[in-house]
């Protein structure tokens, strides 16, 4: 029988040029999207971190880690939303159930 849900984690990097309020709104937007489509287990805001190399001529970004459980079709939708949003510099979604 196929799995109904799986555990995932995602890290996304927000443009550091945004104000604190705009950054908080961006984090809230993606938290709400995840909660709407699954179960949000944990959100850890790492804050501004320096990059190993420049991305879009910037040397730092605001990192956010989220752990959640959802149906296997949702991560593709989440990734699509990351790519649409111009303030998301980088993102990755990992299925934790595949790691063993």
C-alpha distances in whole Angstrom, upper triangle without the diagonal:
4,7,9,12,14,17,20,24,26,30,32,36,38,42,44,47,45,47,46,45,43,41,40,39,37,35,35,34,31,30,30,28,25,25,25,22,20,22,24,25,28,31,33,36,38,41,43,42,44,43,43,44,45,43,45,48,47,47,44,42,40,37,34,31,28,25,22,18,17,14,14,17,19,21,22,24,25,27,28,30,31,33,34,36,39,40,36,38,35,31,28,24,22,19,19,16,17,20,20
4,6,9,11,14,17,20,23,26,29,32,35,38,41,43,42,44,42,42,40,38,37,36,34,32,32,30,27,27,27,24,22,23,22,19,17,19,22,22,25,28,30,33,35,37,39,39,41,39,40,41,42,39,41,44,43,43,41,38,36,33,30,27,25,22,19,15,14,11,10,13,16,17,18,20,22,23,24,26,27,29,31,32,35,36,33,34,31,27,24,21,19,15,16,13,14,17,18
4,6,7,11,13,17,20,24,26,30,32,36,38,41,39,41,39,38,37,35,34,33,31,29,28,27,24,23,24,22,19,19,19,16,14,15,18,19,22,24,27,30,31,34,36,36,38,37,38,39,40,37,39,42,41,41,38,35,33,30,27,24,21,18,15,12,10,8,8,12,14,15,17,19,19,21,23,24,25,27,29,30,33,33,30,32,29,25,22,18,16,13,13,10,12,15,16
4,7,11,13,17,19,23,25,29,31,34,37,39,37,39,37,36,35,33,31,31,29,27,26,25,22,21,21,19,16,17,16,13,11,13,16,17,20,23,26,28,31,33,36,36,38,37,38,39,40,37,38,42,40,40,38,34,32,29,26,23,20,17,14,10,8,6,8,10,12,14,16,17,18,20,21,23,24,26,27,29,32,32,29,31,28,24,22,18,17,14,15,12,14,17,19
4,7,10,13,16,19,22,25,27,31,33,36,34,35,34,33,32,29,28,27,26,23,23,22,19,18,18,16,13,14,14,11,9,10,13,13,17,19,22,25,27,29,32,32,34,33,35,36,36,34,35,39,37,37,34,31,29,26,23,20,16,13,10,6,5,4,6,9,10,11,14,15,15,17,20,20,21,24,25,26,29,29,26,28,25,21,19,15,14,11,11,10,12,15,17
4,7,10,13,17,19,23,26,29,31,34,33,34,32,32,31,28,27,27,25,22,22,22,18,17,18,17,13,14,16,12,10,10,12,12,15,17,20,22,24,27,29,29,31,30,31,33,34,31,33,36,34,34,31,28,27,23,20,17,14,11,9,5,6,6,6,10,10,10,13,15,15,16,19,20,20,22,24,25,28,28,24,26,23,19,16,12,10,7,8,6,9,12,14
4,7,10,14,17,21,23,27,29,32,30,32,30,30,28,26,24,25,23,20,20,20,17,15,17,16,12,13,15,13,10,9,10,9,12,14,16,19,21,24,26,26,28,27,29,30,31,29,31,34,32,31,29,26,24,20,17,14,11,7,6,4,7,9,9,12,11,11,14,16,14,16,19,19,19,22,24,24,27,26,22,24,21,17,14,11,9,6,5,6,9,10,13
4,7,10,13,17,20,23,25,28,27,28,27,27,26,23,22,22,20,17,18,18,14,14,16,14,11,13,15,12,10,10,10,10,11,12,14,17,18,21,23,23,25,24,25,27,28,25,27,30,28,28,25,22,20,17,14,11,8,6,5,6,8,10,9,12,10,8,12,13,11,12,16,16,15,18,21,21,23,22,19,20,17,13,10,7,6,4,5,7,9,10,14
4,7,10,14,16,20,22,25,24,25,24,24,23,20,19,20,17,15,16,16,13,12,15,14,11,13,16,14,12,12,10,9,9,10,11,13,14,17,19,19,21,20,22,24,24,22,25,27,25,24,21,19,17,13,11,7,6,4,6,8,11,13,13,14,12,10,13,14,11,12,16,16,14,17,20,19,21,20,16,17,14,11,8,6,5,7,7,10,12,12,15
4,7,10,13,17,18,22,21,22,21,22,20,17,17,18,15,12,14,14,11,11,14,13,10,13,16,14,13,13,11,12,11,10,11,12,13,15,17,17,19,18,19,21,21,19,21,24,21,21,18,15,14,10,8,6,5,7,8,11,12,15,14,15,12,9,12,13,10,10,13,13,11,14,16,15,18,16,13,14,11,7,6,4,6,9,10,13,14,14,18
4,7,10,13,15,18,18,20,19,20,18,15,15,16,13,11,14,14,11,12,15,14,13,16,18,17,16,16,14,14,12,10,9,10,10,12,13,13,15,14,16,18,18,16,18,20,18,17,15,12,10,7,6,4,6,9,12,15,16,18,17,18,15,12,14,15,12,11,14,13,11,13,16,15,16,14,11,11,8,6,6,7,9,12,13,17,17,17,20
4,7,10,12,15,15,17,16,17,15,12,13,14,11,9,13,13,10,12,15,14,13,16,18,18,18,18,15,16,14,11,11,10,10,11,12,12,14,13,16,16,16,13,15,18,15,15,13,9,8,6,6,7,9,12,14,17,18,20,19,19,16,13,14,14,11,10,13,11,8,11,13,11,12,10,7,8,6,4,7,9,12,15,16,20,20,20,23
4,7,9,12,12,14,14,16,14,10,13,14,11,10,14,14,12,14,17,16,16,19,21,21,21,21,18,19,17,13,12,10,10,9,9,9,11,10,14,14,13,11,12,14,12,12,9,6,5,5,6,9,12,15,17,21,21,24,23,22,20,17,18,17,14,13,15,13,10,12,14,11,11,8,6,5,5,6,9,12,15,18,20,23,24,23,26
4,6,9,8,11,11,13,10,7,10,11,8,9,12,12,11,14,16,16,17,19,21,22,22,22,19,21,18,15,14,11,11,10,9,11,12,12,16,16,14,11,12,14,11,12,9,6,5,6,8,11,14,17,19,22,23,25,25,24,21,18,19,18,15,14,15,13,10,12,13,10,9,6,5,6,8,9,13,15,18,21,23,26,27,26,30
4,6,6,10,11,13,10,8,12,13,10,12,15,15,15,17,19,19,20,23,24,25,26,26,23,24,22,18,17,14,14,11,9,11,12,12,16,15,12,10,10,11,9,10,8,6,6,9,12,15,17,21,23,26,27,29,28,27,24,22,22,21,18,17,18,15,12,13,14,11,9,5,6,6,9,12,15,18,21,25,26,30,30,30,33
4,5,8,9,12,10,8,12,13,12,13,16,17,17,19,21,21,22,25,26,27,28,28,24,25,22,18,17,13,12,9,7,9,10,12,15,15,13,11,12,12,8,9,7,5,6,9,12,16,18,22,25,28,29,31,31,30,27,24,25,24,21,20,21,19,16,17,18,14,12,9,10,10,12,15,18,21,24,27,28,32,32,31,35
4,7,9,11,10,9,13,14,13,15,17,18,18,21,23,23,24,27,28,29,30,30,27,28,25,21,20,16,16,13,10,13,13,15,18,17,14,13,12,12,9,11,10,8,9,13,15,19,22,25,27,31,31,34,33,32,29,27,27,26,23,22,23,20,17,18,18,15,12,9,11,11,15,17,21,24,27,30,31,35,35,35,38
4,7,8,6,6,10,10,10,12,14,15,16,18,20,20,22,24,25,27,28,28,25,26,23,20,19,15,16,12,11,14,16,17,21,20,17,16,15,15,13,14,12,10,9,13,14,18,20,24,26,29,29,32,32,31,27,25,26,24,21,21,21,18,16,17,17,13,12,8,11,12,15,17,21,23,26,29,31,34,35,34,38
4,5,5,6,9,10,11,12,14,15,17,18,20,21,23,24,26,28,28,28,25,26,24,20,19,15,16,13,12,16,17,19,23,23,20,19,18,18,16,17,14,12,11,14,16,19,21,25,27,30,31,33,34,33,29,27,28,26,23,24,24,21,19,21,20,16,15,12,14,15,18,20,23,25,28,31,32,36,37,36,39
4,6,5,6,9,10,11,12,14,16,16,18,20,21,22,24,26,27,26,23,24,21,17,16,12,14,10,11,15,17,20,23,24,22,20,20,21,17,18,15,13,10,13,14,17,19,22,24,28,29,32,32,32,28,27,28,26,23,24,24,21,19,22,21,17,17,13,15,17,19,20,23,24,27,30,30,34,35,35,38
4,5,5,6,9,10,10,12,15,15,16,18,20,21,22,25,25,25,22,23,21,17,17,14,16,13,14,18,21,23,26,27,24,23,22,23,20,21,18,15,13,15,15,18,19,23,24,27,28,31,32,31,27,26,27,25,22,23,24,20,19,21,20,17,17,14,15,18,20,21,24,25,28,30,31,34,36,36,39
4,5,5,6,9,10,10,13,14,15,17,19,20,21,23,24,24,21,23,21,17,17,14,16,14,14,17,20,21,25,25,22,20,19,21,18,19,17,14,12,14,14,17,18,22,23,26,27,29,30,29,25,24,25,22,19,20,20,17,16,18,17,13,13,10,12,15,17,18,21,23,26,29,30,33,34,34,37
4,5,5,6,9,10,11,12,14,16,17,18,20,22,22,22,19,21,18,14,14,11,12,10,11,14,17,18,22,22,20,18,18,19,16,17,14,11,8,10,10,14,15,19,20,24,25,27,28,27,23,22,23,21,18,18,19,16,14,17,16,13,13,9,10,13,15,15,18,20,23,26,27,30,31,31,34
4,5,5,6,9,10,10,12,14,15,16,18,20,21,20,17,18,16,12,13,10,13,11,13,16,19,21,24,25,23,21,22,23,20,20,17,14,11,12,11,14,14,18,19,22,23,26,27,27,23,22,23,21,18,19,20,17,16,19,18,15,16,12,13,16,17,17,20,20,23,25,26,29,31,31,34
4,5,5,6,9,10,10,12,14,15,16,19,20,20,17,19,17,14,15,13,16,14,16,19,22,23,26,27,25,22,22,24,21,22,19,16,13,14,13,15,15,19,19,22,23,25,26,25,21,21,22,19,17,18,19,15,14,17,16,13,14,12,13,16,17,17,20,20,24,26,27,30,31,32,35
4,5,5,7,9,10,11,13,14,15,17,18,19,16,18,16,13,14,12,14,13,14,17,20,20,24,24,22,19,19,21,19,20,17,13,11,12,10,13,13,17,17,20,21,23,24,23,19,18,19,17,14,15,15,12,11,14,13,9,11,9,9,12,14,14,16,17,20,23,24,27,29,29,32
4,5,5,6,9,10,11,12,14,16,16,16,13,15,13,9,10,9,12,11,13,16,19,20,23,24,23,20,21,23,20,20,17,13,10,10,8,10,10,13,14,18,18,21,22,22,18,17,18,17,13,15,16,13,12,15,15,12,14,11,10,13,14,13,15,16,18,20,21,24,26,26,29
4,6,5,6,9,10,10,12,14,15,15,12,14,13,10,12,11,15,14,17,20,23,24,27,28,26,24,24,26,23,24,21,17,14,14,11,13,12,14,15,17,18,21,22,22,18,17,19,17,14,16,17,14,13,17,16,14,16,14,13,17,17,16,18,18,20,22,23,26,28,28,31
4,6,5,6,9,10,11,13,14,15,13,16,15,13,15,14,17,17,19,21,24,24,27,28,26,23,23,26,23,24,21,18,15,15,12,14,13,15,15,17,17,19,21,19,16,15,17,14,11,14,14,10,11,14,13,11,14,12,12,16,16,15,17,17,20,21,23,25,27,28,31
4,5,5,6,9,10,11,12,13,11,14,13,10,13,12,15,16,18,20,22,22,25,26,25,22,22,25,23,23,20,17,14,13,10,11,9,12,12,14,14,17,17,16,13,12,14,12,8,11,12,9,9,12,12,11,14,12,11,14,14,12,13,13,16,18,19,22,23,24,27
4,5,5,6,9,10,10,10,8,10,10,8,11,12,15,16,18,20,24,24,27,28,27,24,25,28,25,25,22,18,15,14,10,10,8,10,10,13,13,16,18,17,14,13,16,14,11,14,15,12,12,16,16,14,17,16,14,17,17,14,15,14,16,17,18,21,23,24,27
4,5,5,6,9,10,10,9,13,13,12,15,15,19,19,22,24,27,27,30,31,30,27,27,30,28,28,25,21,18,17,14,14,12,13,12,14,13,16,18,17,13,14,16,14,11,15,15,12,14,17,16,15,18,17,16,19,19,17,18,16,19,20,21,23,25,26,29
4,6,5,6,9,10,10,13,14,13,16,17,20,20,23,24,27,27,29,30,29,26,26,29,27,28,25,21,19,17,14,14,12,13,11,13,11,13,15,14,10,11,13,10,8,11,12,9,11,14,14,13,17,16,15,18,18,15,16,14,17,17,19,21,23,24,28
4,5,5,6,7,6,10,11,11,14,15,18,20,22,24,26,26,29,29,29,26,27,30,28,28,25,21,19,17,13,12,9,9,7,9,8,11,13,12,9,9,12,10,8,11,13,11,12,15,16,15,19,18,16,19,17,14,14,12,14,14,16,18,20,21,24
4,5,5,6,6,9,11,11,15,17,20,21,24,26,29,29,32,33,32,29,30,33,31,31,28,24,21,19,15,14,11,11,8,9,9,12,15,15,11,13,15,13,11,15,16,14,16,19,19,18,22,21,19,22,21,18,18,16,17,17,18,19,22,23,26
4,6,8,9,13,15,15,19,20,23,24,27,29,31,31,34,35,34,31,31,34,32,33,30,26,23,22,18,17,14,14,11,11,10,12,14,14,10,13,15,12,11,15,16,14,16,19,18,18,22,21,20,23,22,19,19,17,19,18,20,21,23,25,28
4,7,9,13,15,15,19,21,24,25,28,29,31,31,33,34,33,30,31,34,32,33,30,26,24,22,18,17,14,13,10,9,7,8,11,10,7,10,12,10,10,13,14,13,15,18,18,18,22,22,20,23,21,18,18,15,16,15,17,18,20,22,25
4,6,9,12,14,17,19,22,24,27,28,31,30,33,34,34,31,32,35,33,33,30,26,24,21,18,16,12,10,7,6,4,7,10,11,8,10,13,12,11,15,16,15,17,20,20,21,24,23,21,24,22,18,17,14,15,14,15,15,18,20,22
4,6,9,12,15,18,21,23,26,27,30,30,32,34,34,31,33,35,33,33,30,26,23,21,17,15,11,9,6,5,6,10,13,14,12,13,16,15,14,17,19,18,19,22,23,22,26,25,22,25,23,19,18,15,15,14,14,15,18,20,22
4,6,8,11,14,17,19,22,24,27,27,29,31,31,29,30,33,30,30,26,23,20,17,13,11,8,6,4,7,9,12,15,16,13,13,17,16,13,16,19,17,17,21,22,21,24,22,20,22,20,17,16,14,14,14,14,16,19,19,22
4,7,10,14,16,19,22,23,26,27,29,31,31,29,31,34,31,30,27,23,20,17,14,11,8,5,5,7,11,14,16,18,16,15,19,19,16,18,21,20,20,23,24,23,26,24,22,24,22,18,17,15,15,14,13,15,18,18,20
4,7,10,13,15,19,20,23,24,26,28,29,27,29,31,28,27,23,20,17,14,11,8,6,5,7,10,13,17,18,20,17,16,20,20,16,18,21,20,19,22,24,22,24,22,20,21,20,17,16,14,15,15,14,16,19,19,21
4,6,10,12,15,17,20,21,24,25,26,24,26,28,24,24,20,17,13,11,7,6,4,6,9,13,15,19,20,21,18,16,19,19,15,17,20,18,16,20,21,19,21,19,17,18,17,15,15,14,15,16,15,18,21,20,23
4,6,9,12,14,17,18,21,23,23,22,24,26,22,21,18,15,11,9,6,5,6,9,12,16,18,22,22,24,20,19,22,21,18,19,22,20,18,21,23,20,22,19,16,18,16,15,15,15,16,17,17,20,22,21,23
4,6,9,11,15,16,19,21,21,20,22,23,19,18,14,12,8,6,4,6,8,12,15,18,21,24,24,25,22,20,22,22,18,19,21,19,17,20,21,18,19,16,14,15,15,14,15,16,17,20,19,23,24,23,26
4,7,8,11,13,16,18,19,18,20,21,18,16,12,10,7,5,6,7,11,14,17,21,23,26,26,27,24,22,24,24,20,20,23,21,18,21,23,20,20,17,15,15,15,14,15,17,18,20,20,24,25,23,26
4,6,10,12,16,18,17,17,19,19,15,14,10,8,5,5,7,10,13,17,20,23,25,29,28,29,26,23,25,25,21,21,23,21,18,21,22,19,19,15,14,14,15,15,17,19,20,23,23,27,28,26,29
4,7,10,13,15,14,14,16,16,12,10,6,5,4,6,9,13,16,19,22,26,28,31,30,31,27,25,26,26,22,22,24,22,18,20,22,19,18,14,13,13,14,15,17,20,22,25,25,29,29,28,31
4,6,10,12,12,12,15,15,11,9,5,6,6,7,11,13,17,20,23,27,28,31,30,31,28,25,26,27,23,22,24,23,19,21,23,20,19,16,14,13,13,15,16,19,21,24,24,28,28,26,29
4,7,9,9,11,13,12,9,6,4,7,9,10,14,16,20,23,26,29,31,33,32,33,30,27,28,28,25,23,25,24,21,22,24,21,20,17,16,13,14,16,18,21,22,26,26,30,30,28,30
4,5,6,8,11,11,8,5,5,7,10,11,14,16,20,22,25,29,30,32,31,31,28,25,26,27,23,21,24,23,19,20,22,20,18,16,15,12,11,14,16,19,21,24,25,28,28,26,29
4,7,9,13,12,11,8,9,11,14,14,17,18,22,24,27,30,32,34,32,32,30,27,27,28,26,23,25,25,21,22,25,23,21,19,17,14,13,16,17,20,21,25,25,29,28,26,28
4,7,10,9,9,7,9,11,15,15,19,20,24,26,29,32,33,34,32,32,31,27,27,28,26,23,25,25,21,21,23,22,20,18,17,13,13,16,17,21,23,26,27,31,29,28,31
4,6,5,5,5,8,10,14,15,18,21,24,27,29,32,33,35,33,32,30,27,27,27,25,22,24,23,20,19,21,19,17,16,15,11,12,15,18,22,24,27,29,32,31,30,33
4,5,5,7,8,9,13,14,17,19,22,25,27,30,30,32,30,29,27,24,23,24,22,19,20,20,16,15,17,16,13,12,11,8,9,13,15,19,22,25,27,30,29,29,32
4,5,9,10,11,14,16,19,21,24,27,29,32,32,33,31,30,28,25,24,24,22,19,20,19,16,15,16,15,12,11,11,8,11,14,17,21,24,28,29,33,32,31,35
4,7,9,11,15,17,20,23,26,29,32,34,35,36,35,34,31,28,28,28,26,23,24,23,20,18,20,18,15,14,14,11,14,17,20,24,27,30,32,35,35,34,37
4,6,8,11,14,17,20,23,27,29,32,33,35,33,33,30,27,27,27,24,22,23,22,18,18,20,17,14,12,13,10,12,16,19,22,25,29,30,34,33,32,35
4,7,11,13,17,19,23,26,29,32,33,35,34,33,31,28,28,28,25,23,25,24,20,20,22,20,17,15,14,12,13,16,19,22,25,28,29,33,32,31,34
4,7,9,13,16,19,23,26,29,30,33,31,31,29,26,26,26,23,21,23,22,18,19,21,18,16,13,13,10,12,14,17,20,22,26,27,31,30,29,32
4,6,10,13,16,20,22,26,27,29,28,28,25,22,23,23,20,18,20,18,15,16,18,15,13,10,9,8,9,12,15,18,20,24,24,28,28,27,30
4,7,10,13,17,20,23,25,27,27,27,24,21,22,22,18,18,20,17,14,16,18,15,14,10,9,9,10,11,14,17,19,22,23,27,27,26,29
4,7,10,14,17,20,22,25,24,24,21,18,20,20,16,16,18,17,13,16,18,15,15,12,10,10,9,9,11,14,16,19,19,23,24,23,26
4,7,10,13,17,18,21,21,22,19,16,18,18,14,15,17,15,13,16,17,15,16,13,11,12,11,10,11,12,14,17,17,21,22,21,24
4,7,10,14,16,19,19,20,17,14,17,17,14,14,17,16,14,17,19,17,19,16,13,14,12,10,10,10,11,14,13,17,18,17,20
4,7,10,12,16,16,17,14,12,16,15,12,13,17,15,14,17,19,17,20,17,15,16,14,11,11,9,11,12,12,15,17,17,20
4,7,10,14,14,16,13,12,16,16,13,15,18,17,16,19,21,20,23,21,18,19,17,14,12,10,10,10,9,12,14,14,17
4,7,10,12,13,11,10,14,14,12,14,17,16,16,19,21,20,23,22,19,21,19,15,13,10,10,10,10,12,14,15,18
4,7,9,12,10,10,14,14,13,15,18,18,18,21,23,23,26,25,22,24,21,17,15,12,11,9,10,10,13,15,17
4,6,8,7,8,11,12,11,14,16,16,17,20,21,22,25,25,22,24,21,18,16,12,12,10,12,12,14,16,19
4,6,6,8,11,11,12,14,16,17,18,20,21,23,26,26,23,25,23,19,17,13,13,11,13,12,14,17,19
4,6,7,8,10,11,12,14,16,17,19,20,22,25,26,22,24,21,18,15,12,11,9,12,11,12,15,18
4,6,6,7,9,11,12,14,15,17,18,20,23,24,21,23,21,17,15,12,13,12,15,15,15,18,21
4,5,5,6,9,10,11,13,14,16,17,20,21,18,20,18,15,14,11,12,11,14,15,16,19,22
4,5,5,6,8,10,10,12,14,15,19,19,16,17,15,12,10,7,9,9,12,14,14,16,20
4,5,5,6,9,10,11,12,15,17,19,16,17,15,12,11,9,11,12,15,16,16,19,22
4,5,5,6,9,10,11,13,16,17,15,17,16,13,13,11,14,14,18,19,19,22,25
4,5,5,6,9,10,11,14,15,12,14,13,10,10,9,12,13,16,18,19,20,24
4,5,5,6,9,10,13,14,11,12,10,8,8,8,11,13,16,18,18,20,24
4,5,5,6,9,12,14,11,13,12,11,11,11,15,16,20,22,21,23,27
4,5,5,6,10,11,9,12,12,10,12,12,16,18,21,23,23,25,28
4,6,5,8,9,6,9,8,7,9,10,14,17,20,22,22,23,27
4,6,7,9,7,9,9,9,11,12,16,19,22,24,24,25,29
4,6,9,8,11,12,12,14,16,19,22,25,27,27,28,32
4,6,6,9,10,11,14,16,20,22,25,27,28,29,32
4,6,7,10,12,15,18,21,24,27,30,30,30,34
4,6,9,11,15,17,21,24,26,29,29,30,33
4,6,7,11,14,17,20,22,26,26,26,30
4,7,11,14,17,21,23,26,26,26,29
4,7,11,14,17,19,23,22,22,26
4,7,10,14,16,19,19,19,23
4,7,10,12,16,15,15,19
4,7,9,12,12,13,17
4,6,9,9,9,13
4,6,6,7,11
4,5,5,8
4,5,7
4,6
4
